[in-house]
Amino acid sequence: MIPVMEFRQFSEQQPAFRVLKPWWDVFTEYLSVIMLMIGVFGCTLQVMQDKIICLPHKISSGSENICEVNRSFFLQLQPNFSNGPREMRGVKNDLDLQQYSFINQMCYEKALHWYAKYFPYLVLMHTLVFMVCSNFWFKFPGSSSKIEHFISMLSKCFDSPWTTRALSEVSGENPEEKDQKKSGTSRSTTPLSPEESSLEKTQSLKSIPEKIVVDKPSASVLDKKEGEQAKALFEKVKKFRLHVEEGDILYLMYVRQTVFKVVKFLVIIAYNSFLVNKVHNKVCCEVKEIQDVTGYTVFECNHTMAHLFSKLSYCYLFLVAIYGLTSLYTSYWLFYRSLKEYSFEYVRHETGISDIPDVKNDFAFMLHMIDQYDPLYSKRFAVFLSEVSENKLKQLNLNHEWTPDKLRQRLQTNQNNRLELQLFMLPGLPDTVFELTELQSLKLEIINNVTIPASVSQLEDLQELSLYQSSLKLHTSATSFLKENLKVLRVKFDDNKELPNWMYVLRNLEELYLSGSLGPDASKNIVLESLRELKCLKTLYLKSNLTKIPQSIVDVSSHLQRLYLHNDGTKLVMLNNLKKMTSLIELELVRCDLERIPHAIFSLTSLQEVDLKENNLRSIEEIVSFQHLRKLICLKLWHNGIMYIPEHIKKLSSLERLYFSHNKIEILPSHLFLCNKLRYLDVSHNDIRFIPPEIGVLQSLQYFSVTCNKLENLPDELFFCKKLKTLKLGKNSLSILSPKISYLTLLTHLELKGNHFEFLPQELGGCCALKRSGLIVEETLFETLPSDDGLWQNDG
């Protein structure tokens, strides 16, 4: 006998796949097992018992219908028991056992209807097809891999400790519980109607399992390993969702196998209902071909299993009918419900995690199937689709990694003499940052999706915030705190949409630094229009691609003192708005493609410093107008293409610092040295061949650089500038250094490297403040200095 277990391979799948088997698949699977047992039982009987037993019968050869005559004669032979007992005599046919076996076999093949012969095999074949078809989508290569990955992730998400913690910490109180708390007082005093009391006692079946988890007094604490595993699960779910939502092969495979089962059910019912009556006990057999062997042509046969097969066929038809009706219900469920879309609305409502996205296509279909098994699976799986939950996990992992002690080790003093913490490329902002109460400056680089919580109010000394390609959101309480305390804000961005909206409400902000592309027409940009609300703004730095000065900058001109505009080479035109910015004391227009000094600058009588670096200035005849700026002490015209210095420079008598480096100047006019207040003069990287002796007039000069020019000698008057501390003469054509160098007793830095000196004067030792580290010269020239002079020994 064939054991049923041998057929398990046709329907067996991994035990974990049971979550994708709804009740109708389980039910039809049991029906298939019963039908399979019917088929196996019938086949076993066919093999182990005689199929048919036949006896020969003599009949008149002239009869027109031999089987009909034989059948009537057979009826006449039936004994009449009412006439009393009579002696029974058998008919001798003179046939041996082999002849009877031959007759049985021939009559079985020739006379018995095919349905009666092959009924158990048909049952077995149809049942195996049903079993294979029901589980085909689990085996098909295009769908099985997706199912395996999904089931693997589903089980890990279900068992992950983070799922329980997220449902308890991220969701917080259930909205229903909040409503109950709000109306608790009124309910305690107002009697409830019977309907209300029944509603209050009844909970949603979907919410009961998770209520038990959420209401635990304390959530389990995740260790580092569990946190990393949960983090990996989030990444897997993201990638799986992107992959599975692209197609609907799982849905199509399930629909096709269901339609196939319905069609097969209709075919089985149709032909079996017609043929089930063809199974008879008595069978007339007429086989003329064997008369020479047996002596007979007509036989009366008994189909030994006809009665049993008839009952089994009716039972089989009943099971197939139930199977078919179940398949029809499955078809109705497939075609009359939107199974390619899945909404987590009830999960969002019950958990409070409002950002769980709806899904589509195969992802949605699998979740619908799981809901038929247990809705709790999709509810816990939804935790790993939520960005809120993911951010909470990242925050937890960050807090474990970045302890307060570790953060304190990274504290440094920045250029503004503030205690600064710099964090680079982190997945978020650790909460432990807000435990560093001594923090004064926070710098975040390439950190996205950061939310500043209300706990930022603990940083009472925080005054400076830097965001370099980082997106930042503020809690309401954090906004109020920064509005009152933040003094400096630096933002570096790639697109103006990345600029934080909350920066416009920082009413006590004094310095704003913006670096990034504002678009071709930034003058109409809402980002710049909003600057007018910053009433305390004193310093504004814009590094962008402006074509003109926006009106919004002019609107803050009444209190703006420093304006720095650094373009990317875009030409800045229409500078008339500058005239209105009368409070400016510092102005920088860098890389603005200026060809002339803007006339609007000459109206800013409060200016103390002007920087026109890296423009296209060729002629600066307008420099005479700077004489109206009585407070101007610093003028930077470096990195341009200036050919000469006009004699009007002498009228800028208030200048203390002058930058002419990296130009094309060939002559230093003597008029330049009439600016006798100069303390800093830089004319390096030009084509200067001669220094006028009038330089000795600059008795306040402390810094003088003529590096990278074409000087061949120096005037002795240069050494009358006795306040010089830094003298840079490198990369020229000098061959002799005057002994009068000893007059410069305050000199601390002397650069001579890159000239043609063969020796250094002994009088260099008279420069008392000059040490070896401050003397920049070829090593061989140190040998020409007195060896007994300790000044030229190594400082160490």
RAZISUL-V776821 format. One record per backbone hydrogen bond with DSSP energy under -1.0 kcal/mol. CO is the residue of the C=O (numbers start at 1). NH is the residue of the N-H. Records with the same first field share a line. If there is no record, write none. Layout:
CO=NH, NH
This chain:
3=6
4=7
5=8
7=10
8=11, 12
14=17
15=18
16=19
17=20
18=21
22=26
23=27
24=28
25=29
26=30
27=31
28=32
29=33
30=34
31=35
32=36
33=37
34=38
35=39
36=40
37=41
38=42
39=43
40=44
41=45
42=46
43=47
44=48
45=49
53=302
55=300
60=63
65=69
66=70
67=71
68=72
69=73
70=74
71=75
72=76
73=77
80=83
96=100
97=101
98=102
99=103
100=104
101=105
102=106
103=107
104=108
105=109
106=110
107=111, 112
113=117
114=118
115=119
118=122
119=123
120=124
121=125
122=126
123=127
124=128
125=129
126=130
127=131
128=132
129=133
130=134
136=139, 140
140=143, 144
143=147
144=148
145=149
146=150
147=151
148=152
149=153
150=154
151=155
152=156
153=157
154=158
155=159
156=160
160=163
161=165
162=166
163=167
164=168
165=169
166=170, 171
174=178
175=179
176=180
177=181
178=182
179=183
183=187
184=188
185=189
186=190
193=197
194=198
195=199
196=200
197=201
198=202
204=208
207=211
208=212
210=214
211=215
213=216
223=227
224=228
225=229
226=230
227=231
228=232
229=233
230=234
231=235
232=236
233=237
234=238
235=239
236=240
237=241
238=242
239=243
240=244
241=245
244=247
247=362
248=252
249=253
250=254
251=255
252=256
253=257
254=258
255=259
256=260
257=261
258=262
259=263
260=264
261=265
262=266
263=267
264=268
265=269
266=270
267=271
268=272
269=273
270=274
271=275
272=276
275=278
281=303
283=301
285=299
288=291
290=294
291=295
297=287
298=57
299=285
300=55
301=283
302=53
303=306
305=309
306=310
307=311
308=312
309=313
310=314
311=315
312=316
313=317
314=318
315=319
316=320
317=321
318=322
319=323
320=324
321=325
322=326
323=327
324=328
325=329
326=330
327=331
328=332
329=333
330=334
331=335
332=336
337=339
340=361
342=359
344=348
345=349
346=350
347=351
348=352
352=354
359=342
361=365
362=366
363=367
364=368
365=369
366=370
367=371
370=373, 374
374=377
375=379
376=380
377=381
378=382
381=384
382=385
386=390
387=391
388=392
389=393
390=394
391=395
392=396
393=397
394=398
395=399
396=400
397=401
398=402
403=407
404=408
405=409
407=410
408=411
412=420
414=417
418=414
419=440, 441
420=412
421=443
423=445
430=433
431=434
432=435
433=436
435=437
436=439
440=463, 464
441=421
442=466
443=423
444=468
445=425
450=473
452=475
453=456
454=457
455=458
456=459
458=460
459=462
463=487, 488
464=442
465=490
466=444
467=492
468=446
471=450
473=452
475=479
476=480
477=481
478=482
479=483
481=485
482=486
483=508
487=510, 511
488=465
489=513
490=467
491=515
492=469
495=498
496=499
500=503
501=504
502=505
503=506
505=507
506=509
510=538, 539
511=489
512=541
513=491
514=543
515=493
521=524
522=525
525=529
526=530
528=531
530=533
531=534
533=535
534=537
538=561, 562
539=512
540=564
541=514
542=566
543=516
547=573
550=554
551=555
554=557
556=559, 560
561=585, 586
562=540
563=588
564=542
565=590
566=544
575=578
576=579
577=580
578=581
580=582
581=584
585=608, 609
586=563
587=611
588=565
590=567
591=569
592=572
594=616
598=601
599=602
600=603
601=604
603=605
604=607
608=633, 634
609=587
610=636
611=589
613=591
617=641
618=643
620=623
621=624
622=625
623=626
624=627
625=628
626=629
628=630
629=632
633=656, 657
634=610
635=659
636=612
638=614
642=664
646=649
647=650
648=651
649=652
651=653
652=655
656=679, 680
657=635
658=682
659=637
661=639
665=687
666=689
669=672
670=673
671=674
672=675
674=676
675=678
679=702, 703
680=658
681=705
682=660
684=662
688=710
692=695
693=696
694=697
695=698
697=699
698=701
702=725, 726
703=681
704=728
705=683
707=685
711=733
715=718
716=719
717=720
718=721
720=722
721=724
725=748, 749
726=704
727=751
728=706
730=708
734=756
738=741
739=742
740=743
741=744
743=745
744=747
745=769
749=727
750=776
751=729
753=731
761=764
762=765
763=766
764=767
766=768
767=770
772=775
774=750
776=752, 753
778=781
779=782
781=784
782=785
789=792
790=793
